[in-house]
Amino acid sequence: MDRRRPADEKRIRKACGRAAQVVILSYGGRGAELWWAQLGAQLERFSNLTVINLPQAASQALAALVNLSQRNMELHCLIQEEHVWLTCGEERVEVVPGRLKLTAVK
């Protein structure tokens, strides 16, 4: 698990060579879009790589939910089809991740 934005194809290639499955979750709006525009074509060759993008609005909503967090909070997560709902008390965030690259089906 690496919490930094993948800087280059070399790091991703290394991860894909070592792991059975690699998932990159990008976020941050325009920066994530630019990153994908630069590396997307190079990353298509990795059959064990999935790239998912969280839209800017979802990233901001999740940040707001985190800011409301308390020491003993209860966070509930519901995943249905391509939607994710996170609920904390009365606050609810819906996230619809965008798929940039899916793992090849074998």
C-alpha positions in Angstrom: 0.0 0.0 0.0 1.4 3.3 -1.1 -0.5 6.5 -0.1 1.4 8.8 -2.5 0.3 9.5 -6.1 2.2 7.1 -8.3 4.9 9.3 -9.8 6.0 7.2 -12.7 5.4 4.1 -14.7 8.5 2.5 -13.2 7.0 2.2 -9.7 3.8 0.9 -11.0 5.6 -1.7 -13.2 7.5 -2.8 -10.2 4.3 -3.3 -8.2 2.6 -5.1 -11.0 5.6 -7.4 -11.3 5.5 -8.3 -7.6 1.8 -8.5 -6.8 -1.1 -10.6 -8.2 -3.4 -7.6 -8.2 -2.6 -3.8 -8.1 -5.3 -1.2 -7.5 -4.6 2.5 -7.7 -7.2 4.8 -6.3 -6.6 8.3 -7.6 -8.2 11.5 -6.2 -7.7 15.2 -6.3 -9.5 16.4 -9.4 -7.4 18.0 -12.1 -4.1 16.6 -10.7 -5.4 13.0 -11.0 -6.7 13.7 -14.5 -3.4 15.1 -15.6 -1.5 12.1 -14.1 -3.8 9.7 -16.0 -3.4 11.7 -19.3 0.4 11.4 -19.0 0.6 7.7 -18.0 -2.7 6.1 -19.0 -1.4 4.7 -22.4 1.7 3.2 -20.8 -0.3 1.5 -18.1 -2.8 -0.2 -20.4 -0.3 -3.1 -20.8 -0.5 -4.3 -17.2 -3.2 -6.9 -17.0 -3.2 -7.0 -13.2 -3.7 -3.3 -12.7 -7.0 -1.5 -11.9 -7.1 2.3 -11.7 -10.1 3.9 -10.1 -10.7 7.7 -9.8 -12.7 9.5 -7.1 -14.3 12.6 -8.5 -13.3 16.0 -7.0 -16.8 16.4 -5.4 -16.6 13.0 -3.7 -13.1 13.7 -2.4 -14.3 16.9 -0.9 -17.4 15.3 0.7 -15.2 12.5 2.2 -12.8 15.2 3.6 -15.8 16.9 5.2 -17.0 13.6 6.7 -13.5 13.0 8.1 -13.5 16.5 9.7 -16.7 15.6 11.6 -15.1 12.4 12.9 -15.0 11.8 16.7 -12.9 9.5 18.8 -15.7 6.9 19.1 -17.4 7.3 15.8 -19.4 4.6 13.9 -18.8 4.7 10.2 -21.0 2.5 8.1 -20.2 1.6 4.5 -22.7 0.2 1.9 -21.4 -0.9 -1.5 -24.0 -1.6 -4.1 -23.2 -2.0 -7.8 -21.0 1.0 -8.6 -22.1 3.2 -5.7 -20.5 3.5 -2.2 -22.4 5.2 0.7 -20.5 6.1 3.8 -22.7 7.1 6.8 -21.5 8.7 10.1 -24.4 9.6 12.4 -26.7 11.9 10.3 -24.1 12.6 7.7 -24.1 10.6 4.5 -21.7 10.7 1.5 -22.3 8.9 -1.8 -19.3 8.1 -3.9 -19.5 6.9 -7.5 -15.9 6.1 -8.5 -14.9 6.4 -12.1 -13.1 3.6 -13.8 -10.0 4.6 -15.6 -8.6 1.1 -16.2 -10.0 -2.3 -15.2 -8.1 -5.6 -14.7 -8.3 -7.9 -17.7 -10.6 -10.8 -17.1 -8.8 -14.2 -17.4 
